[in-house]
């Protein structure tokens, strides 16, 4: 999971595109038609996403120029309308848009803040399929209010979570609107292009350039797409049950990174025993070719089928990285296969990733950052902080943008899962987990969905119990541990890590 984000730039640098319009056939007047809503009403990011349609598929065609370091791109979106649309919008920021076509016909366009408004020549009817094609240029080094681009000396990678995929490609940038993805990445000699999913073709273009084409077998949320260009070597190995493992490694550091890369098969085997078969066609690591402190301010990001890291993190001993590698791997289940319905449901991602990451750590006898060696000891310590965290960071399932990625979503989420396991027993808890993952595979799920599954599988209404833990302002009693106490808020207590000076902090207990 991404833990930090870059310093926010001045508002004057919100993008490189001024309000634009292009000549197009006579088009519907949005004042008399039905423009699509320019928000999905997310409680954390209320301006994110767009309504009136669902994206079925994205095809992203990107060409990287090593001389200018610019990316010329075409994004083709196949969408289905849910209402009549005299105008629709996409999330877009910092993209120099050249042309927009709607079903092959030029459409009027306008950049309004972080929305690219598109007006068709004729309103789109409800429940129809349409194709939107946007041709644009992007600069991975542009200074924006927020960005997904990670420039490297030899290219780039991307880290779109939570709300920056639309600085790379125009999209409906919300995890509730997952879609199929295909990618075509054209690069000059000496570089490779890689993306989420699996490689389907490689084309020598005859002018020193190569086009790499990838396809995702399962849908992807925009916030966990990966596209990278660089001087990489691709290391293939086999995981459990023949699962193809693919690491994308800076050529100059491939040998040094091999000990960390070799850990993945056993990590996958361990988590499959607890959560079932790995949900995607491949998995691997992407040690991005940039260790600079300002390259990206987080430890790991679970972009689908490729977890992004800084190389130096992976050069440490196994006991220093294994627990966090498990955290990122668990996101393939919680966060990627089952995405959050809204960003207030982030605890489902982070709580589960830390829960299993800590179990993996303690099974191996590795002390955590507090020197503790059992889940019970760590949860007792976390329980004592419960009321302080609820006051300073809000309830576990009620974050805001400023505290979205702090410890309450991580360890606070673990504490909720631990309490549920104490309440229903280990075997029922495992059945809840597997049922939830199976029911919402390749979809998005809410906190309410998890509560409903817990009630169904346990045979007992868990809504009151879980809502107290997830939304209450006071920490409930811990089942099975009547002796555990909560430190009063007035006492001095180490608080959860909060965003300061425009940064997110590393808050996973697996670090």
Secondary structure, 3 states (H helix, E strand, C coil): CCCCCCCCCCHHHCCCCCCCCCCCCCCCCCCCCCECCCCCCCCCCCCCCCCCEEEEEEEEEEEECCCCCEEEEEEEEEEEECCCECEEEEECCCCEEEEEEECCEECEEEEECCEEEEECCCCECCCCEEEEEEEEEEECCCCCCCCCEEEECCEEEECCCCCCHHHCCCECCCCCCCEEEEEEEEEECCCEEEECCEEEEEEECCCCEEEEEEECCCCECHHHCCEEEECEEEEEEECHHHCEEEEEEEHHHHHHHHHHHCCHHHHHHHHHHHHCCCCCCEECEEEECCCCCCCCCCCEECCCCCEEEEHHHHHCCHHHHHHHHHHHHHCCCECCCEEECCHHHHHHHHHHHHHHHHHHHHHCCCCCCCCCCCHHHHHHHHHHCHHHHHHHHCCCCCCCCCCCCCHHHHHHHHHHHHHHHHHHCHHHHHHHHHHHHHHCCCEEECHHHHHHHHHHHHCCCCHHHHHHHHHCCCCCCCCCCCCCCCCCCCCCCCCCCCCECCECCCCCCCC
